[in-house]
Amino acid sequence: MAKVVIFGILDTAELAHFYLTHDSEHEVVAFTVNREYMNSTEFRGLPVVAFEDVETVFTPGEYHFFAPMTGRGMNKNRERVYLEAKAKGYPFISYISSKATHFGNEIGENCFILEDNTIQPFTTIGNNVVLWSGNHIGHHGRIDDHVFFTSHVVMSGHCHIGSYSFFGVNSTIRDYLNVAEGTLLGMASALYKDSEPWGVYIGNPPKKLPKPSYETY
Ligand SMILES: CC(C)(COP(=O)(O)OP(=O)(O)OC[C@H]1O[C@@H](n2cnc3c(N)ncnc32)[C@H](O)[C@@H]1OP(=O)(O)O)[C@@H](O)C(=O)NCCC(=O)NCCS
């Protein structure tokens, strides 16, 4: 059991508090955000402290950190907070729903894995990865760091998912694909071939948009 400080005071942080409280052994003790976003000193009945000096109030030796943020900015915002909290010396938790199906897969830190995800055997998941609800994560695959799966995505077997990639709702990835770093696959879109780094693909069959993903999402 860890005492946990959650980053954020918006929906995702509120959901993380709910899931950790109702479906984990951990105890949430506080929230933290950057000082400029602090509009209250309390959220969900717990203290909110400025991220700039959170380590002086909740010492990294005693407390764990959790930053389950959205995929906005192609996951770079979440990466920044994750790395800054790591530099402060915090250990991280990951949350894996008791309603997810998995088989002792290797899963990194600061991952947020919600209900109804199926992670098949021999697939590994890196650090700072979000699997929102209901994804199929096929066998013999690899998901690198800072990736975001929204909901009901099918990642077929033997796929490699590069860092920072983002998959819209109901999107589909063919088996044996190498999905390059920073790929954005739009909602209800399908990827048939390996993608290019920071490429945006929409539709089925997919069309590659001219703008790179970091200018799109
Ligand atoms: C790919 C995406 C990021 C593009 O967003 P955008 O830059 O705001 O694009 P727009 O909505 O302005 O659409 C641009 C054009 O592409 C089309 N388009 C957008 N997404 C599409 C998709 N997934 N499939 C097919 N066509 C799509 C639009 O119809 C529009 O066509 P038009 O120019 O002929 O009118 C967005 O559509 C998407 O899929 N986001 C993921 C949403 C999601 O899954 N959210 C889950 C909650 S986190």
The ligand as an ORCA input file, in Angstrom:
! r2SCAN-3c Opt
* xyz 0 1
  C      -7.579     12.978    -36.296
  C      -8.143     14.128    -35.501
  C      -7.207     14.475    -34.324
  C      -8.268     15.324    -36.443
  O      -8.810     16.404    -35.745
  P      -8.888     17.849    -36.434
  O      -7.534     18.270    -36.911
  O      -9.632     18.712    -35.460
  O      -9.700     17.594    -37.733
  P     -11.172     18.066    -38.112
  O     -12.174     17.561    -37.132
  O     -11.108     19.553    -38.374
  O     -11.377     17.310    -39.499
  C     -10.638     17.594    -40.673
  C     -11.220     16.747    -41.792
  O     -10.856     15.368    -41.576
  C     -12.049     14.575    -41.417
  N     -11.784     13.638    -40.323
  C     -11.374     13.953    -39.075
  N     -11.203     12.849    -38.347
  C     -11.511     11.817    -39.137
  C     -11.514     10.422    -38.932
  N     -11.150      9.889    -37.756
  N     -11.861      9.628    -39.961
  C     -12.214     10.163    -41.154
  N     -12.224     11.488    -41.410
  C     -11.882     12.299    -40.414
  C     -13.151     15.559    -41.077
  O     -14.415     15.062    -41.458
  C     -12.731     16.765    -41.871
  O     -13.078     16.586    -43.212
  P     -13.510     17.839    -44.147
  O     -12.297     18.756    -44.191
  O     -13.827     17.202    -45.462
  O     -14.678     18.471    -43.466
  C      -9.532     13.812    -34.879
  O     -10.525     13.765    -35.870
  C      -9.582     12.507    -34.125
  O      -9.806     11.425    -34.649
  N      -9.386     12.642    -32.791
  C      -9.460     11.551    -31.857
  C     -10.733     11.743    -31.021
  C     -10.883     10.671    -29.996
  O     -10.719      9.495    -30.226
  N     -11.218     11.095    -28.801
  C     -11.410     10.169    -27.703
  C     -11.507     10.865    -26.412
  S      -9.914     11.181    -25.706
*
